[in-house]
């Protein structure tokens, strides 16, 4: 069952990656959908971290279920479309959204 712990750790890593991506896109564009996604992402990352602890201490299956719940909830957030579809997948993964010219500096 050790492999389930590695899967749980990878799921938590993916949750963190998606949260950082949402934060970066919000910082570059200042779109309200990404602000909400970044704020809610903090709760989903916390849930994923608790899920890894549950997988380590109690039951790996329950921990994986909680991580899947965190990833599902993170994917249901409403976000604006910032990519045209012509960008490379790595740029979309890392959140390299084009900066808005009219956003305020700060």
Order of alpha helices (4+ residues) and beta strands (2+ residues): alpha-alpha-alpha-alpha
